Amino acid sequence: MTAYNDAPGTEDGLRRSLGVNRRRFLSTCTAAAATAIAAPVLGAAPAFAHQGHGHGHDHGHGHGQALVPADKRGIILYTVRDATGRDPLSTGLPSGFREVFKQLARFGYRQVEFAGFGQHANAPGGSNLETVQGAKLLRSWLDDYGLRAQGNHGFIPSSWPLSQSDLDEFKRQLEMANILGMEHMGTGGDPTGSAYRADWDVAADKWNALGQIARRAGIKLYTHNHDAAYGFLLDGGPLDDQGRPTRSSGVRKLEYFLKVTDPKAVWLEMDIFWAHVAQYKFHTYTALDGSQRENVFDPAALVRRNNKRYPLFHAKDGVANTTSGDGYDMVPFGTGIIDYRTFFSRVGEARYRNPMVEQDNAPSPTDLAQSLNHARIGYEGIAALRK
């Protein structure tokens, strides 16, 4: 059995509506009470009690309509990367893709997002399933357990213009995506790490070209972003000693990327946790006239303005931490203060969105069952969200 800290905060005092100035909110936060919860990993989803913020146990007959339909509840396998990667000969815990798929399906998940295709050499299929044959094997296991692959954080060519080898590899990845039954294929990195508009223009040209290639293969190409991409674009004002702009029009980098990319070729996956970190970090910019201006980021509003551009989400939770530069500490989904009930209600299109539960820090070197335990908790949390 595994214990973890459950710190949701008070139901009203910590609950936030999106768009609130996070500095003001966090400056008045009180410490959330921590409660240790122990729950077995294996078996059908056990009882899970958690009140507040739309989180709680869900037997399938809760009050109100589910905000995330049952067949849309997914998980990115990065959350349980220790389980897919461990030696099945060294433990009785689920190990390797096949057994992890089986366990995730028992929890109730119906979708998965890959974060690569490597596993331990002793797992069925061997260490490298990043091949056409490996994709066929993975697809057979997904089908066995009623799971659908919805995306992958995989290969995006580094070259531009595209080298022939990069183009060939990109097409091979698209072939694998089709075998796996994916509707989407993407990456975990930003189109560019730059703050300058000229670099985002180059990135847009590249992604538009890649997106058209993917579209011809029947796949939607997406980029997944953390907080930095929601910082302000440097696109005007005095130039620095390298001839680069030093001030901003107030447009965020990813907002600009959405504007200059083809909506029929390029999609995005919002990591809702990191979007809230951006809300906390990037609230003020130096305007073209040199004045300081405030513009608090509203993640749900960005999705609504670009409705069909966001078919995928990462759903991870956090508790407030004013000593952290990010403003949050990551916790299992359903045990934090991010108001997912309000977020999913605001963005709507429940039959179009595909939320993937994620927790970057779920694996533990001392508690080998932790990541799967947290995956179970995450499923209970997302299933409990009701209108």
Buried (B, 14 or more C-beta within 10 A) or exposed (E): EBEBBBBBBEEEEBBBEBBBEBBEBBEEBEEBEEBEBEBEBBEEBEEBEBEBBBBBBBEEEBEEEBBBEEEBBBBBBBBBBBBBBBEBEEEEBBBBBBBBBBBBBBBBBBBBBBBBBBBBEBBBBBBEBBBEEBBEBBBEBBEEBEBBBBBBBBBBBEEBEBEEEBBEEBBBBBBBBBBBBBBBBBBBBBBBEBBBBEBBBBBBBBBBBBBBBBBEBEBBBBBBBBBBBBBBBBBBBEEEEEEBBBBBBBBBBBBBBBEBBEEEBBBBBBBBBBBBBBBBBBBEBBBBEEEEBEBBBBBBEBBBEBEEBBBBBBBBBBBBBEEEEBBBBBBBBBBBBBBBBBBBBBBBEBEEBBBBBBBBBBBBEEBBBBBBBBBBBBBBBBBBBBE
